[in-house]
Amino acid sequence: MHNFHNIKKSDIACLVISLQDALMNYENQSLCCGQ
């Protein structure tokens, strides 16, 4: 966390979007498996 100030806001936004996409894909796979 000591490099936090070196991280650009755009990098954080990209990371958040990537996490959201991964979560959505995981949920979709769970729904498909549950049917």
N, C-alpha and C positions, 0 to 999 in steps of 0.2 A: 504493500500500500504506500510505500515511500516514493514510488514513481507516479503517484496519482496526479500531481500537478503537471506531469509531462504528457498526460493523456488528453487528447483533443475531445471537445464535446461531440464532434462528428463521429469519432471512434466509439464513444459511449453509446450514441444513438444507433450506430451500426450493430454493436454488440447486443443491445436490447432487442432490436428487430430480429437478429439471428436467434436469440433465445425464444422470442415469441413464435417464430416460424417453427422452431424445433418442438416447442410445446404443443402447437396446433397439430403438427404432424404426429406427435405421440398420441394426442387425444383421438385423432382420426383413426389411427391404427388400433387403438383400444376399442373404439366403437365398432370397427369392422370385425375385430376378433370377438366382440361380445355378441354379435348377431348370430 
